[in-house]
Amino acid sequence: MNVTGDRVARLAGGREQVVRARRLVSAALGKDHPLHDDCVLLTSEIATNAVVHSRSGEGGSFTLTVSRTDAGVRVCVQDEGSADPPCAGHAVPNGTGGRGLPLLDALAARWGMIREAGRNQVWFEMA
C-alpha cells in the first residue's frame, strides 16, 4: 500500500471544529474523489463523537489524520479520552443521535477503535 499523502490537524474540542474537520477531509481528497462524500460524512460522525463524548469537548482538543493511499483512504480521530470506551448508541426515530457507529458499520470497508491511556482513537478505511 503506497501512501500518497497524510494530513494531520489538531483541532479545538468545540462543536464548530467538526465543520473544520469535514473541510480538511474534503480538501485532502478533493471533491471529485469517488470516496469524498462518504469520508466527509463519517469524519463528521467520529469528530462529533470526540467532541460530545470525551474530554476533548470540555476545553480540550482532538487530532484528525487523513491518509490517502493507492488503495483508498484512512481517517482517524483521536480524542482526549473518556471515562468509558465508545459504544454504539441506540437511535430513535426522529432523534438526533445514536447513528455514528452504525454508519461506520454500513459505509466503511473497515473501522475500529483503539483505547490507550484513557484516550480513544476511532478510525475508518474506505476502499
ZASETI-620192 format. One record per residue (C-alpha): x, y, z. Coordinates in steps of 0.05 Angstrom, whole numbers, padded with zeros to 5 digits, always signed. Layout:
<pts>
XYZ...
</pts>
This chain:
<pts>
+00000+00000+00000+00033+00064-00024+00017+00125+00018+00005+00185-00027-00006+00236+00028-00021+00246+00102-00052+00307+00132-00054+00317+00208-00091+00373+00244-00101+00386+00318-00169+00419+00328-00201+00451+00389-00255+00409+00421-00313+00455+00403-00372+00433+00360-00354+00485+00308-00290+00447+00295-00329+00388+00267-00343+00432+00206-00269+00446+00201-00253+00372+00204-00302+00359+00147-00270+00414+00106-00200+00387+00119-00221+00318+00094-00255+00349+00034-00192+00388+00016-00147+00328+00027-00188+00285-00021-00216+00336-00070-00290+00339-00086-00282+00294-00147-00253+00236-00107-00300+00177-00111-00299+00167-00035-00306+00241-00018-00379+00244+00006-00376+00181+00049-00309+00202+00080-00335+00271+00097-00398+00242+00128-00361+00190+00170-00310+00243+00192-00367+00286+00216-00393+00228+00257-00328+00209+00291-00307+00281+00303-00375+00296+00334-00367+00236+00379-00299+00261+00402-00328+00329+00419-00393+00305+00451-00370+00242+00488-00298+00257+00510-00257+00307+00549-00239+00338+00482-00306+00374+00485-00291+00400+00555-00239+00451+00533-00192+00401+00502-00175+00383+00431-00175+00325+00382-00128+00304+00327-00152+00288+00256-00108+00247+00209-00125+00235+00136-00083+00184+00098-00091+00173+00023-00062+00110-00008-00067+00077-00076-00119+00030-00045-00163+00082-00011-00170+00129+00048-00160+00123+00123-00186+00175+00171-00171+00175+00245-00195+00219+00302-00160+00215+00369-00195+00249+00428-00171+00265+00498-00207+00206+00529-00269+00190+00568-00288+00151+00630-00317+00095+00587-00298+00069+00518-00342+00089+00459-00403+00046+00448-00458+00041+00397-00517+00085+00415-00590+00070+00403-00620+00114+00350-00693+00131+00358-00738+00154+00301-00732+00229+00292-00675+00230+00343-00611+00268+00332-00561+00218+00359-00540+00145+00361-00524+00136+00287-00449+00147+00283-00422+00078+00296-00478+00043+00256-00460+00088+00198-00388+00066+00204-00412-00006+00201-00454+00008+00139-00405+00051+00098-00333+00037+00118-00293-00021+00088-00262-00028+00158-00264+00012+00222-00241+00005+00293-00224+00036+00358-00160+00037+00399-00165+00057+00472-00098+00072+00503-00082+00110+00566-00155+00131+00570-00154+00164+00501-00198+00140+00444-00174+00134+00373-00230+00118+00323-00211+00104+00251-00243+00081+00187-00218+00059+00119-00253+00066+00052-00231+00027-00009
</pts>
